[in-house]
């Protein structure tokens, strides 16, 4: 399975649309990895979701099916260099670190 791009950069206030290219995929935030004051989002399976990123940070997200095999997405908003909470995340199957891809349009 391949998702591209692995990381995307945008500016505060920009809106991105996550587009599933196959059925049974979605985009959503990862519990425990949101910055304080950041709104979670969860797209429905097989449906596009548009998200406006307001806070400067590196935001981590996932597609539910891909998260089971440790594939996540990263959206860098502004010049942020720190992750929103990656150090505290427990990945499925005890994986040491995730790959960082996403299907995005923005």
Backbone as CSV, one residue per row, in Angstrom:
resi,resn,N_x,N_y,N_z,CA_x,CA_y,CA_z,C_x,C_y,C_z
1,UNK,0.836,-1.185,0.000,0.000,0.000,0.000,0.873,1.237,0.000
2,UNK,0.513,2.200,-0.802,1.286,3.439,-0.881,0.331,4.622,-0.813
3,UNK,0.659,5.581,0.033,-0.084,6.837,0.122,0.896,7.971,-0.128
4,UNK,0.490,8.955,-0.905,1.366,10.085,-1.189,0.561,11.360,-1.145
5,UNK,1.155,12.485,-0.753,2.520,12.670,-0.260,2.657,12.214,1.191
6,UNK,3.890,12.047,1.646,4.112,11.590,3.015,3.906,12.706,4.030
7,UNK,4.127,13.923,3.615,3.918,15.089,4.481,3.587,16.264,3.567
8,UNK,2.714,17.125,4.054,2.348,18.284,3.244,2.410,19.531,4.113
9,UNK,2.788,20.657,3.520,2.925,21.908,4.260,1.831,22.858,3.810
10,UNK,1.272,23.590,4.783,0.236,24.571,4.497,0.392,25.740,5.468
11,UNK,-0.427,26.727,5.362,-0.356,27.896,6.234,-1.586,27.944,7.146
12,UNK,-1.448,28.587,8.329,-2.605,28.725,9.216,-3.781,29.369,8.477
13,UNK,-4.967,28.792,8.664,-6.165,29.296,8.014,-6.488,28.617,6.698
14,UNK,-5.526,27.857,6.142,-5.781,27.143,4.888,-6.698,25.951,5.132
15,UNK,-7.488,25.624,4.123,-8.374,24.463,4.181,-7.854,23.404,3.221
16,UNK,-7.768,22.164,3.701,-7.335,21.032,2.880,-8.502,20.067,2.750
17,UNK,-8.600,19.431,1.600,-9.605,18.407,1.388,-8.896,17.065,1.258
18,UNK,-9.230,16.144,2.159,-8.692,14.796,2.129,-9.602,13.968,1.220
19,UNK,-9.008,13.289,0.240,-9.777,12.585,-0.780,-9.422,11.095,-0.766
20,UNK,-10.376,10.237,-0.399,-10.085,8.799,-0.473,-10.095,8.357,-1.936
21,UNK,-9.024,7.735,-2.376,-8.962,7.298,-3.771,-9.500,5.894,-3.955
22,UNK,-9.727,5.191,-2.859,-10.346,3.868,-2.876,-11.464,3.854,-1.844
23,UNK,-12.405,2.941,-1.990,-13.474,2.813,-1.006,-12.899,2.337,0.326
24,UNK,-13.628,2.618,1.389,-13.289,2.179,2.747,-12.023,2.828,3.299
25,UNK,-11.805,4.108,2.964,-10.709,4.878,3.545,-11.276,6.199,4.054
26,UNK,-10.581,6.801,5.022,-11.023,8.079,5.578,-9.808,8.866,6.054
27,UNK,-10.041,10.034,6.621,-9.005,10.842,7.259,-9.558,11.307,8.597
28,UNK,-8.721,11.213,9.642,-9.146,11.652,10.968,-7.929,11.927,11.838
29,UNK,-8.166,12.663,12.920,-7.093,12.938,13.868,-6.819,11.679,14.684
30,UNK,-5.651,11.661,15.322,-5.261,10.536,16.161,-5.465,10.927,17.615
31,UNK,-6.263,10.142,18.330,-6.514,10.411,19.749,-5.185,10.507,20.500
32,UNK,-5.070,11.502,21.364,-3.858,11.686,22.148,-2.766,12.470,21.451
33,UNK,-3.009,12.926,20.217,-1.977,13.658,19.481,-2.427,15.047,19.055
34,UNK,-3.446,15.585,19.685,-3.915,16.925,19.337,-3.316,17.962,20.267
35,UNK,-2.932,19.092,19.708,-2.503,20.219,20.529,-3.694,20.774,21.281
36,UNK,-3.444,21.340,22.433,-4.516,21.989,23.192,-5.132,23.076,22.311
37,UNK,-6.457,23.086,22.246,-7.157,24.082,21.447,-7.345,23.695,19.995
38,UNK,-6.880,22.517,19.595,-7.042,22.042,18.224,-8.279,21.167,18.150
39,UNK,-9.098,21.384,17.143,-10.335,20.616,16.989,-10.064,19.276,16.307
40,UNK,-10.582,18.180,16.865,-10.456,16.888,16.178,-11.380,16.838,14.959
41,UNK,-11.059,15.969,14.014,-11.945,15.743,12.877,-11.934,14.253,12.547
42,UNK,-13.001,13.786,11.961,-13.105,12.386,11.533,-14.009,12.306,10.322
43,UNK,-13.414,11.982,9.187,-14.199,11.818,7.975,-14.868,10.456,7.937
44,UNK,-15.970,10.386,7.237,-16.655,9.104,7.053,-15.897,8.270,6.032
45,UNK,-16.033,6.966,6.128,-15.384,6.069,5.170,-15.864,6.384,3.757
46,UNK,-14.947,6.404,2.828,-15.204,6.617,1.400,-15.706,8.016,1.066
47,UNK,-15.544,8.981,1.986,-16.044,10.338,1.755,-14.933,11.373,1.920
48,UNK,-14.988,12.417,1.103,-14.055,13.534,1.254,-14.379,14.282,2.539
49,UNK,-13.340,14.908,3.122,-13.545,15.789,4.277,-12.612,16.986,4.110
50,UNK,-13.159,18.185,4.319,-12.357,19.411,4.260,-12.081,19.878,5.678
51,UNK,-10.815,20.236,5.926,-10.378,20.640,7.261,-9.617,21.952,7.153
52,UNK,-9.956,22.917,8.013,-9.210,24.171,8.096,-8.258,24.065,9.275
53,UNK,-6.956,24.189,8.995,-5.928,24.111,10.029,-5.638,25.522,10.528
54,UNK,-5.949,25.790,11.791,-5.813,27.134,12.348,-4.533,27.327,13.137
55,UNK,-4.045,26.262,13.781,-2.903,26.367,14.670,-1.615,25.955,13.987
56,UNK,-0.561,26.743,14.180,0.740,26.407,13.628,1.320,25.241,14.425
57,UNK,1.556,24.123,13.752,2.093,22.913,14.374,2.237,21.844,13.301
58,UNK,2.801,20.723,13.675,2.771,19.547,12.820,1.635,18.682,13.347
59,UNK,0.589,18.547,12.551,-0.603,17.797,12.947,-0.518,16.377,12.387
60,UNK,-0.734,15.390,13.232,-0.714,13.995,12.807,-2.129,13.463,12.657
61,UNK,-2.359,12.725,11.585,-3.662,12.143,11.330,-3.506,10.734,10.788
62,UNK,-4.647,10.112,10.517,-4.608,8.732,10.047,-5.799,8.431,9.146
63,UNK,-5.670,7.340,8.432,-6.770,6.650,7.780,-6.969,5.409,8.649
64,UNK,-8.183,5.166,9.129,-8.408,4.044,10.056,-7.809,2.725,9.570
65,UNK,-8.084,2.285,8.343,-7.510,1.006,7.908,-5.976,1.018,7.863
66,UNK,-5.366,2.121,7.428,-3.911,2.180,7.333,-3.231,2.300,8.694
67,UNK,-3.916,2.853,9.664,-3.320,2.994,10.999,-3.006,1.626,11.599
68,UNK,-3.788,0.624,11.240,-3.544,-0.734,11.742,-2.188,-1.272,11.290
69,UNK,-1.650,-0.721,10.194,-0.317,-1.130,9.739,0.678,0.025,9.889
70,UNK,0.375,0.908,10.842,1.290,1.979,11.274,1.576,3.041,10.227
71,UNK,0.620,3.326,9.356,0.779,4.398,8.375,-0.026,5.598,8.859
72,UNK,0.645,6.733,8.982,-0.010,7.956,9.417,0.300,9.087,8.449
73,UNK,-0.320,10.226,8.667,-0.124,11.399,7.821,0.397,12.555,8.666
74,UNK,1.135,13.459,8.060,1.590,14.658,8.758,1.262,15.884,7.915
75,UNK,0.706,16.895,8.576,0.428,18.174,7.931,1.178,19.235,8.723
76,UNK,2.179,19.851,8.091,2.935,20.923,8.733,2.229,22.231,8.433
77,UNK,1.784,22.909,9.486,1.087,24.178,9.337,2.043,25.292,9.746
78,UNK,2.324,26.200,8.823,3.265,27.286,9.082,4.688,26.765,9.141
79,UNK,5.499,27.405,9.974,6.912,27.049,10.104,7.156,26.089,11.256
80,UNK,6.100,25.510,11.797,6.212,24.625,12.962,7.208,23.508,12.712
81,UNK,7.980,23.192,13.751,8.957,22.119,13.648,8.687,21.008,14.654
82,UNK,7.701,21.178,15.528,7.447,20.153,16.536,6.164,19.395,16.233
83,UNK,6.146,18.149,16.617,4.970,17.302,16.439,3.960,17.626,17.513
84,UNK,2.703,17.396,17.234,1.653,17.724,18.183,1.636,16.802,19.386
85,UNK,2.132,15.599,19.300,2.114,14.691,20.439,2.690,13.328,20.117
86,UNK,3.517,13.230,19.104,3.992,11.938,18.619,4.716,11.124,19.674
87,UNK,5.392,11.752,20.603,6.170,11.011,21.596,5.300,10.139,22.490
88,UNK,4.045,10.523,22.680,3.181,9.785,23.591,2.285,8.760,22.908
89,UNK,2.342,8.646,21.594,1.428,7.766,20.871,1.883,6.318,20.932
90,UNK,0.943,5.421,21.146,1.202,3.987,21.080,0.677,3.487,19.736
91,UNK,1.575,3.027,18.875,1.170,2.532,17.566,0.742,1.071,17.664
92,UNK,-0.132,0.622,16.768,-0.568,-0.771,16.786,0.608,-1.728,16.650
93,UNK,0.506,-2.874,17.253,1.498,-3.946,17.154,2.864,-3.540,17.692
94,UNK,2.941,-2.492,18.511,4.204,-2.091,19.124,5.226,-1.522,18.158
95,UNK,4.796,-1.003,17.020,5.735,-0.440,16.049,6.517,0.707,16.675
96,UNK,7.789,0.806,16.361,8.646,1.830,16.939,8.337,3.209,16.403
97,UNK,8.020,3.318,15.125,7.705,4.620,14.539,6.842,4.412,13.307
98,UNK,6.034,5.404,12.982,5.139,5.267,11.829,5.792,5.730,10.535
99,UNK,5.217,5.308,9.453,5.508,5.957,8.169,4.548,7.117,8.094
100,UNK,4.789,8.126,7.293,3.972,9.334,7.321,3.399,9.686,5.965
101,UNK,2.412,8.962,5.435,1.808,9.336,4.171,0.356,9.791,4.276
102,UNK,-0.144,10.366,3.216,-1.548,10.783,3.192,-2.006,10.991,1.764
103,UNK,-3.278,10.790,1.527,-3.901,11.167,0.251,-4.515,12.529,0.485
104,UNK,-3.961,13.544,-0.126,-4.418,14.897,0.151,-4.624,15.679,-1.124
105,UNK,-5.469,16.659,-1.028,-5.581,17.676,-2.067,-5.708,18.980,-1.312
106,UNK,-4.897,19.961,-1.596,-5.022,21.195,-0.857,-4.164,22.292,-1.366
